[in-house]
Amino acid sequence: MPRLNYRSRLIVWITLLVMVGFLTISIASYVVSRNAVRDNIAAQELPLTGDNIYSELQKDILRPVFISSLMAQDTFVRDWLLRGEHDATELTRYLAEVKQRYNTLTAFLVSEQSRTYYHAGGILKNVRKDELRDQWYFRVRGMKSDYETNVDPDMANRDAMTIFINYRVSDFKGNFIGTTGVGLKVDNVRGLIDSYQKRFDREIYFLDNQGNVVLTGSAHRGKKGNIREWDGLHDQVATVLSNNTVPLQLEYKRQGALFLLNTRFIPELGWYLVVEQNASSATLAHRRIFGVNLAIGAVVTLAVLGLMLMFVARYQRRIEKMATTDHLTGLSNRQGLALLFDHTMKQVARYGEAMSVVLFDLDHFKAVNDTHGHLTGDRVIAWVAQTVKQALRESDVLARWGGEEFLIVMMPCDLAQALQVSEKIRSAVQASPYRDNELCLPLTISVGVAQYQQGESIDALLARTDRALYSAKQLGRNRVESLARAMAPGDGAMPASGNPSLTPT
């Protein structure tokens, strides 16, 4: 009954530990999974979205930058301006060809000398400093960089919102003589943004150098104004507007929700591309999965506990076998021998049967390790174990005593029989060299044999056997030796004469 109570308590404790462990693992897994999702969004998904949009921009926006650059460097444009702008049809024909060839919304040129605004359809107007809608020209006129990108209504196209690439034109001496460029429909870029926002459920928008939202998707036009005025983000304005072309990962909280943000500066546009996602909504599915996992886990835990209890006994037997077995040879080890001797001594005492012990080891085994390595040495030991085992009787028990030493328990077996079997195994080892590919190692063993004497302890018996083995080595190895005269029971010492009688084989 006490055993049953102990086992019941053990089961209760195991059950509690498993359940607590499951809950701990589930909660930890949820936290790790949630953090992994956030990290993945911040470190991979948002930058990847930004990379994809940037790649598309290179085709849809940066290409017009290249076109504007070609127009500004075109010898025809500069020569026409320097000759005095005599024939406007030549220029408008040129601008119309650029517009048609490169499929832009507009192509234009503003002369510094006459302040005339030319486009593909002819002359639009004269720009003036006091005109608000012409301020872009005087801004470009005074800037140091070669070009700028801005969003303005296009008067030549019914005030359609247009992304203009304004490129400075200089004469052959570097003097400013006008501004040229092309325009791209904002809706083209907005459609690109919308497709990514719909596909990945994240907000995408562009900022200028002052932090103003200059372009966003049609589904998120509420994203406007300046980020300095946004709750949670105004403290990180300097980081966002840092002119860093390498993507930056930021996070901020707004109305209790965590937002992950990826931003990069696009020098070709002079804008900042921002990709933003609500991390709280992104992990909503994981919270639902967490609840489902708890329910499923409870059922699985109960099933596992049942299976665990079924296999405890089996695993215990396997552990006991591992504890008493030498892993290299598969033979019993010293602990296994202790159990064997305990059982054998009871049989000897009950039935009076003869028992002999054989102890042998490999001759010059250290040279094998030193010459061929310990891995080869291990293979040699395993090979010797199998060779000797095949030469033994079914009733004999072979065990690994340690290192290159082996011990055999023979019962029922007197000394004469033990000597015959020992000679047989010695000859078997000598007759069969160890072979491994091109390696051939002749091997021999030295053997000590002793028969159990009535009233003798196991330690005394093993001491006599070890002494016999020592004698075999002293007499030249590769031989079988036994002590004819037994030691005094239990003392493990040699007889008073100190000269044991050796029986050579």
Buried (B, 14 or more C-beta within 10 A) or exposed (E): EEEEEEEEEEBEEBBEEBBEEBBEEBEEBBEEBBEEBBEEBBBEBBBBBBBBBBEBBBEBBBBBBBBBBBBBBBEEBBEBBEEEBEEEEEBBEBBBEBBEEBEBBBBBBBBBEBBBBBBBEEEBBEBEEEEEEBBBBBEBBEEEEBBBBBBBEBBBBEEBBBBBBBBBBBBEEEEEBBBBBBBBBBBEBBEBBBBBBEEBEBBBBBBBEEBEBBBBBEEBEEBEEBBBEBEBBEEBBEEBBEEEEEBBBBBBEEEEEBBBBBBBBBEBBBBBBBBBBBBBEBBEEBEEBBEEBBEEBBEEBEEEBEEBBEEBEEEEEEEEEEEBBBEEBEBBBEBBBEEBBEEBBEEBEEEEBBBBBBBBBBBEBEEBBEEBEEEBBEBBBBBBBEBBBEBBEEEBBBBBBEEBBBBBBBBBBBBEBBBEBBBBBBBBBBEBEBEEEEEEBEBEBBBBBBBBBEEBBBEBBBBBBBBBBBBBBEEEBBBBBBBEEBBEEEEBEBEEEEEBEBBEB
